[in-house]
Amino acid sequence: MSEFILRLDDVRTDIGQYHILHGVSLDVPAGGVHVLLGRNGAGKTTTLRTIMGLWRARSGAIVFRHHDITALHTSDIARLGIAYVPESMGIFAGLTVEENMRLATFDGSFDDNRLQRIFALFPPIETFWKGRAGTLSGGQKQMLAISRAIVEQRELILIDEPTKGLAPSIIRAMIDAFREIATETTILLAAQNFLFASSLGAGVTVIDDGRIVHRGAMADLSADKALQARLLSLSLDAHQ
């Protein structure tokens, strides 16, 4: 078994007439949190959506474990054990929290142990179990989106900008939850909030203008303010 759970090799993705990814190569180690860091519009979302099959790579290869998933449909990619939490969260506002969760299961039934673990990670999910998802706060909707991704055992979760617009107290709760989730599931986290990302990721890949411009240990990037400024135009003290 490879030490990498996911590998992208020279992936190029177009959206309409626009070339968005320009030969992205990315290795995601199995276990823990790996961060895909970059400014708004750098190509983070396109990378995640290409991995998930929502947008098709024009060229290059995407390998999950020993499966070449480059040309697979999204549903087939999901069945292999990959979940995706989009920036939009993707919840159904008119359905209850319970109904949203059931739709994320393979057969409409819950593993009680997993459900209890989710309730421990995100107490509002249990509190508002019978409530309409559309009435939840922004932070609670994000909790629901992540809960849907882990309601079944997944090998890899792709999470896009989970802290956008959230209060600091909710972000701190997310950090604790992600650390717990990452003990059993690999997380590829796309973020531009460096404070959040640096508290979670062991490894970091920086993308800019659809190209990988840096890869290495998060601790090294956190300690190098000049490198942060060059790559991201931000410092560790910046919240966005």
GUKOLKE-461217 format. One record per residue (C-alpha): residue in one letter; x, y, z; residue number from 0. Coordinates in nm, 3 decimals, padded with zeros to 5 digits. Layout:
% GUKOLKE-461217
+------+---------+---------+---------+--------+
: voza :      xx :      yy :      zz : drenro :
+------+---------+---------+---------+--------+
:    A :       X :       Y :       Z :    NUM :
...
+------+---------+---------+---------+--------+
***
This chain:
% GUKOLKE-461217
+------+---------+---------+---------+--------+
: voza :      xx :      yy :      zz : drenro :
+------+---------+---------+---------+--------+
:    M :  00.000 :  00.000 :  00.000 :      0 :
:    S :  00.128 :  00.342 : -00.093 :      1 :
:    E :  00.222 :  00.589 :  00.178 :      2 :
:    F :  00.009 :  00.835 : -00.016 :      3 :
:    I : -00.368 :  00.798 : -00.013 :      4 :
:    L : -00.408 :  01.040 : -00.304 :      5 :
:    R : -00.180 :  01.151 : -00.585 :      6 :
:    L : -00.237 :  01.409 : -00.856 :      7 :
:    D :  00.009 :  01.399 : -01.145 :      8 :
:    D :  00.025 :  01.700 : -01.379 :      9 :
:    V : -00.351 :  01.762 : -01.363 :     10 :
:    R : -00.488 :  02.028 : -01.595 :     11 :
:    T : -00.849 :  02.141 : -01.571 :     12 :
:    D : -01.042 :  02.382 : -01.789 :     13 :
:    I : -01.373 :  02.548 : -01.711 :     14 :
:    G : -01.526 :  02.655 : -02.038 :     15 :
:    Q : -01.262 :  02.845 : -02.229 :     16 :
:    Y : -01.056 :  02.916 : -01.919 :     17 :
:    H : -00.751 :  02.714 : -01.818 :     18 :
:    I : -00.772 :  02.691 : -01.437 :     19 :
:    L : -00.527 :  02.422 : -01.326 :     20 :
:    H : -00.190 :  02.428 : -01.500 :     21 :
:    G : -00.027 :  02.094 : -01.424 :     22 :
:    V : -00.105 :  02.039 : -01.056 :     23 :
:    S :  00.092 :  01.758 : -00.889 :     24 :
:    L : -00.006 :  01.682 : -00.531 :     25 :
:    D :  00.072 :  01.400 : -00.287 :     26 :
:    V : -00.158 :  01.355 :  00.013 :     27 :
:    P : -00.010 :  01.128 :  00.283 :     28 :
:    A : -00.242 :  00.875 :  00.444 :     29 :
:    G : -00.361 :  00.991 :  00.786 :     30 :
:    G : -00.402 :  01.330 :  00.950 :     31 :
:    V : -00.473 :  01.665 :  00.787 :     32 :
:    H : -00.301 :  01.793 :  00.474 :     33 :
:    V : -00.366 :  02.156 :  00.383 :     34 :
:    L : -00.406 :  02.299 :  00.034 :     35 :
:    L : -00.342 :  02.665 :  00.102 :     36 :
:    G : -00.392 :  02.962 : -00.125 :     37 :
:    R : -00.553 :  03.293 : -00.182 :     38 :
:    N : -00.909 :  03.331 : -00.308 :     39 :
:    G : -00.918 :  03.224 : -00.673 :     40 :
:    A : -00.589 :  03.037 : -00.659 :     41 :
:    G : -00.739 :  02.706 : -00.775 :     42 :
:    K : -00.817 :  02.529 : -00.447 :     43 :
:    T : -01.185 :  02.463 : -00.518 :     44 :
:    T : -01.113 :  02.356 : -00.875 :     45 :
:    T : -00.858 :  02.106 : -00.744 :     46 :
:    L : -01.108 :  01.951 : -00.500 :     47 :
:    R : -01.389 :  01.944 : -00.756 :     48 :
:    T : -01.158 :  01.780 : -01.010 :     49 :
:    I : -01.058 :  01.511 : -00.758 :     50 :
:    M : -01.428 :  01.449 : -00.689 :     51 :
:    G : -01.513 :  01.420 : -01.059 :     52 :
:    L : -01.741 :  01.723 : -01.056 :     53 :
:    W : -01.510 :  01.885 : -01.310 :     54 :
:    R : -01.316 :  01.672 : -01.554 :     55 :
:    A : -00.941 :  01.693 : -01.584 :     56 :
:    R : -00.830 :  01.769 : -01.940 :     57 :
:    S : -00.507 :  01.578 : -01.883 :     58 :
:    G : -00.302 :  01.423 : -01.606 :     59 :
:    A : -00.390 :  01.150 : -01.359 :     60 :
:    I : -00.563 :  01.127 : -01.021 :     61 :
:    V : -00.496 :  00.810 : -00.820 :     62 :
:    F : -00.675 :  00.721 : -00.497 :     63 :
:    R : -00.503 :  00.428 : -00.329 :     64 :
:    H : -00.453 :  00.198 : -00.630 :     65 :
:    H : -00.755 :  00.327 : -00.823 :     66 :
:    D : -00.716 :  00.563 : -01.118 :     67 :
:    I : -01.020 :  00.785 : -01.059 :     68 :
:    T : -00.941 :  01.047 : -01.325 :     69 :
:    A : -01.234 :  00.955 : -01.550 :     70 :
:    L : -01.476 :  00.814 : -01.291 :     71 :
:    H : -01.818 :  00.960 : -01.216 :     72 :
:    T : -01.861 :  01.138 : -00.884 :     73 :
:    S : -02.090 :  00.866 : -00.747 :     74 :
:    D : -01.829 :  00.599 : -00.819 :     75 :
:    I : -01.558 :  00.810 : -00.655 :     76 :
:    A : -01.777 :  00.848 : -00.346 :     77 :
:    R : -01.833 :  00.472 : -00.329 :     78 :
:    L : -01.456 :  00.420 : -00.315 :     79 :
:    G : -01.452 :  00.608 :  00.017 :     80 :
:    I : -01.409 :  00.979 : -00.063 :     81 :
:    A : -01.644 :  01.245 :  00.076 :     82 :
:    Y : -01.661 :  01.611 : -00.025 :     83 :
:    V : -01.774 :  01.909 :  00.183 :     84 :
:    P : -01.811 :  02.204 : -00.056 :     85 :
:    E : -01.775 :  02.567 :  00.049 :     86 :
:    S : -02.150 :  02.602 : -00.012 :     87 :
:    M : -02.199 :  02.315 :  00.239 :     88 :
:    G : -02.452 :  02.140 :  00.012 :     89 :
:    I : -02.720 :  02.081 :  00.274 :     90 :
:    F : -03.092 :  02.063 :  00.196 :     91 :
:    A : -03.253 :  02.355 :  00.378 :     92 :
:    G : -03.608 :  02.223 :  00.350 :     93 :
:    L : -03.526 :  01.887 :  00.507 :     94 :
:    T : -03.464 :  01.812 :  00.872 :     95 :
:    V : -03.118 :  01.753 :  01.012 :     96 :
:    E : -03.203 :  01.382 :  01.040 :     97 :
:    E : -03.320 :  01.366 :  00.677 :     98 :
:    N : -03.002 :  01.540 :  00.559 :     99 :
:    M : -02.799 :  01.283 :  00.750 :    100 :
:    R : -02.997 :  00.988 :  00.612 :    101 :
:    L : -02.937 :  01.104 :  00.256 :    102 :
:    A : -02.562 :  01.082 :  00.322 :    103 :
:    T : -02.579 :  00.715 :  00.425 :    104 :
:    F : -02.544 :  00.423 :  00.188 :    105 :
:    D : -02.881 :  00.268 :  00.269 :    106 :
:    G : -03.071 :  00.519 :  00.482 :    107 :
:    S : -02.974 :  00.362 :  00.813 :    108 :
:    F : -02.734 :  00.479 :  01.081 :    109 :
:    D : -02.454 :  00.308 :  01.266 :    110 :
:    D : -02.545 :  00.405 :  01.622 :    111 :
:    N : -02.185 :  00.421 :  01.741 :    112 :
:    R : -02.091 :  00.661 :  01.461 :    113 :
:    L : -02.401 :  00.869 :  01.525 :    114 :
:    Q : -02.321 :  00.902 :  01.894 :    115 :
:    R : -01.967 :  01.004 :  01.806 :    116 :
:    I : -02.103 :  01.274 :  01.574 :    117 :
:    F : -02.331 :  01.399 :  01.851 :    118 :
:    A : -02.030 :  01.420 :  02.083 :    119 :
:    L : -01.830 :  01.614 :  01.822 :    120 :
:    F : -02.117 :  01.843 :  01.724 :    121 :
:    P : -02.386 :  01.864 :  01.999 :    122 :
:    P : -02.616 :  02.091 :  01.791 :    123 :
:    I : -02.670 :  01.801 :  01.547 :    124 :
:    E : -02.845 :  01.607 :  01.822 :    125 :
:    T : -03.019 :  01.916 :  01.964 :    126 :
:    F : -03.174 :  02.011 :  01.629 :    127 :
:    W : -03.213 :  01.655 :  01.496 :    128 :
:    K : -03.581 :  01.703 :  01.407 :    129 :
:    G : -03.546 :  02.069 :  01.304 :    130 :
:    R : -03.526 :  02.206 :  00.952 :    131 :
:    A : -03.168 :  02.246 :  00.835 :    132 :
:    G : -03.249 :  02.587 :  00.689 :    133 :
:    T : -03.309 :  02.728 :  01.038 :    134 :
:    L : -02.959 :  02.644 :  01.159 :    135 :
:    S : -02.693 :  02.910 :  01.208 :    136 :
:    G : -02.398 :  02.926 :  00.969 :    137 :
:    G : -02.177 :  02.737 :  01.211 :    138 :
:    Q : -02.442 :  02.472 :  01.273 :    139 :
:    K : -02.490 :  02.423 :  00.898 :    140 :
:    Q : -02.116 :  02.367 :  00.863 :    141 :
:    M : -02.133 :  02.112 :  01.145 :    142 :
:    L : -02.413 :  01.935 :  00.957 :    143 :
:    A : -02.215 :  01.938 :  00.632 :    144 :
:    I : -01.915 :  01.778 :  00.802 :    145 :
:    S : -02.137 :  01.532 :  00.991 :    146 :
:    R : -02.283 :  01.416 :  00.661 :    147 :
:    A : -01.930 :  01.348 :  00.535 :    148 :
:    I : -01.844 :  01.125 :  00.830 :    149 :
:    V : -02.178 :  00.949 :  00.888 :    150 :
:    E : -02.026 :  00.657 :  00.697 :    151 :
:    Q : -01.665 :  00.546 :  00.730 :    152 :
:    R : -01.458 :  00.735 :  00.472 :    153 :
:    E : -01.093 :  00.702 :  00.385 :    154 :
:    L : -01.057 :  01.059 :  00.261 :    155 :
:    I : -01.258 :  01.377 :  00.315 :    156 :
:    L : -01.213 :  01.683 :  00.094 :    157 :
:    I : -01.319 :  01.999 :  00.280 :    158 :
:    D : -01.339 :  02.339 :  00.112 :    159 :
:    E : -01.305 :  02.659 :  00.320 :    160 :
:    P : -01.492 :  02.533 :  00.629 :    161 :
:    T : -01.434 :  02.846 :  00.841 :    162 :
:    K : -01.555 :  03.113 :  00.600 :    163 :
:    G : -01.781 :  03.357 :  00.783 :    164 :
:    L : -01.775 :  03.165 :  01.111 :    165 :
:    A : -01.725 :  03.313 :  01.458 :    166 :
:    P : -01.390 :  03.245 :  01.632 :    167 :
:    S : -01.558 :  03.024 :  01.894 :    168 :
:    I : -01.705 :  02.803 :  01.621 :    169 :
:    I : -01.368 :  02.787 :  01.445 :    170 :
:    R : -01.204 :  02.667 :  01.767 :    171 :
:    A : -01.469 :  02.394 :  01.795 :    172 :
:    M : -01.400 :  02.298 :  01.434 :    173 :
:    I : -01.029 :  02.262 :  01.505 :    174 :
:    D : -01.099 :  02.021 :  01.790 :    175 :
:    A : -01.347 :  01.824 :  01.577 :    176 :
:    F : -01.111 :  01.799 :  01.279 :    177 :
:    R : -00.831 :  01.673 :  01.501 :    178 :
:    E : -01.061 :  01.399 :  01.627 :    179 :
:    I : -01.188 :  01.308 :  01.279 :    180 :
:    A : -00.832 :  01.293 :  01.145 :    181 :
:    T : -00.743 :  01.014 :  01.387 :    182 :
:    E : -00.933 :  00.773 :  01.159 :    183 :
:    T : -00.978 :  00.956 :  00.829 :    184 :
:    T : -00.740 :  01.151 :  00.607 :    185 :
:    I : -00.850 :  01.511 :  00.549 :    186 :
:    L : -00.748 :  01.729 :  00.255 :    187 :
:    L : -00.839 :  02.079 :  00.368 :    188 :
:    A : -00.855 :  02.372 :  00.125 :    189 :
:    A : -00.817 :  02.699 :  00.313 :    190 :
:    Q : -00.699 :  03.056 :  00.301 :    191 :
:    N : -00.736 :  03.113 :  00.676 :    192 :
:    F : -00.374 :  03.051 :  00.773 :    193 :
:    L : -00.435 :  03.068 :  01.147 :    194 :
:    F : -00.688 :  02.785 :  01.118 :    195 :
:    A : -00.487 :  02.582 :  00.868 :    196 :
:    S : -00.159 :  02.608 :  01.057 :    197 :
:    S : -00.321 :  02.476 :  01.375 :    198 :
:    L : -00.428 :  02.156 :  01.198 :    199 :
:    G : -00.210 :  02.056 :  00.908 :    200 :
:    A :  00.119 :  01.871 :  00.938 :    201 :
:    G :  00.187 :  01.907 :  00.567 :    202 :
:    V :  00.101 :  02.198 :  00.339 :    203 :
:    T :  00.084 :  02.256 : -00.033 :    204 :
:    V :  00.046 :  02.613 : -00.157 :    205 :
:    I : -00.134 :  02.679 : -00.484 :    206 :
:    D : -00.135 :  03.007 : -00.676 :    207 :
:    D : -00.283 :  03.079 : -01.016 :    208 :
:    G : -00.352 :  02.710 : -01.072 :    209 :
:    R :  00.007 :  02.604 : -01.005 :    210 :
:    I :  00.175 :  02.447 : -00.705 :    211 :
:    V :  00.428 :  02.700 : -00.573 :    212 :
:    H :  00.534 :  02.538 : -00.246 :    213 :
:    R :  00.511 :  02.210 : -00.059 :    214 :
:    G :  00.654 :  02.111 :  00.276 :    215 :
:    A :  00.596 :  02.096 :  00.651 :    216 :
:    M :  00.342 :  02.335 :  00.799 :    217 :
:    A :  00.577 :  02.402 :  01.092 :    218 :
:    D :  00.842 :  02.535 :  00.853 :    219 :
:    L :  00.597 :  02.767 :  00.678 :    220 :
:    S :  00.454 :  02.886 :  01.011 :    221 :
:    A :  00.803 :  02.979 :  01.129 :    222 :
:    D :  00.900 :  03.169 :  00.813 :    223 :
:    K :  00.716 :  03.503 :  00.794 :    224 :
:    A :  00.905 :  03.607 :  00.482 :    225 :
:    L :  00.799 :  03.290 :  00.301 :    226 :
:    Q :  00.440 :  03.342 :  00.411 :    227 :
:    A :  00.443 :  03.695 :  00.275 :    228 :
:    R :  00.595 :  03.583 : -00.055 :    229 :
:    L :  00.358 :  03.291 : -00.107 :    230 :
:    L :  00.037 :  03.417 :  00.047 :    231 :
:    S :  00.062 :  03.790 :  00.112 :    232 :
:    L : -00.031 :  03.720 :  00.470 :    233 :
:    S :  00.133 :  03.639 :  00.801 :    234 :
:    L :  00.056 :  03.399 :  01.081 :    235 :
:    D : -00.113 :  03.686 :  01.260 :    236 :
:    A : -00.362 :  03.729 :  00.978 :    237 :
:    H : -00.704 :  03.572 :  01.018 :    238 :
:    Q : -00.784 :  03.566 :  00.646 :    239 :
+------+---------+---------+---------+--------+
***
